């Protein structure tokens, strides 16, 4: 019996095109950096992503871990520009 390689892809997992469930679609630091590159404030990002400004503030400060759907929405919004 061999020990599975933890770095190897899980061929039994469904490929939904989303990042691994163990990692967020976007980190708070990546969010802040992307906003900075786009010269957007938190209100602009929240409005374009269709989420509350408080969610962006809490996410970027580490006070809240938003749902995978929310972080994916943020990432998609930032990458679209």
DADAWO-V407101 format. One record per backbone hydrogen bond with DSSP energy under -0.5 kcal/mol. CO is the residue of the C=O (numbers start at 1). NH is the residue of the N-H. Records with the same first field share a line. If there is no record, write none. Layout:
# DADAWO-V407101
CO = NH + NH
This chain:
# DADAWO-V407101
4 = 6
5 = 8
9 = 11
10 = 13
14 = 16
20 = 23
27 = 31
28 = 32
29 = 33
30 = 34
31 = 35
32 = 36
33 = 37
34 = 38
35 = 39 + 40
36 = 39
41 = 45
42 = 46
43 = 47
44 = 48
45 = 49
46 = 50 + 51
52 = 55 + 56
53 = 57
54 = 58
55 = 59
56 = 60
57 = 61
58 = 62 + 63 + 64
59 = 62
64 = 66
67 = 71
68 = 72
69 = 73
70 = 74
71 = 75
72 = 76
73 = 77
74 = 78
75 = 79
76 = 80
77 = 81
78 = 81
